[in-house]
Amino acid sequence: QVQLVESGGGLVQPGGSLRLSCAASETVFSFYHMGWYRQAPGKQRELVATITKGGSSTYTDSVKGRFGISRDNAKKMVYLQMNNLKPEDTAVYYCNAKHFLGGVDSWGQGTQVTVSS
């Protein structure tokens, strides 16, 4: 499994921006599809965005046009740029790694994002 460490969460006002980062330990990072999930209190964990090992990205409808996922294979990093944040974006955000051949997913410990005035 890949060791994942998220950072960049915090408290931000509505309309503000944050950039989340996820550092991966795996030396062959480029073999992994990466994703960001979030879990709000009392709710199930939901997929926010994914980026394949080839660089193709997808987003859940509620963040399209506001969030951007990217990766730097040389640095073994994945990022989530979050703009125009809304209170409903408040959640713990988790980084996820899936090997392109399958197997068990890897998860980070999560980083809290709170959007509030």
Secondary structure, DSSP 4 states (H G I P E B T S, - for coil): ---EEEE--EEE-TT--EEEEEEE--TTGGGEEEEEEEE-TTS--EEEEEE-TTS-EEE-GGGTTTEEEEEETTTTEEEEEE-S--GGG-EEEEEEEEETT----EE---EEEEE--
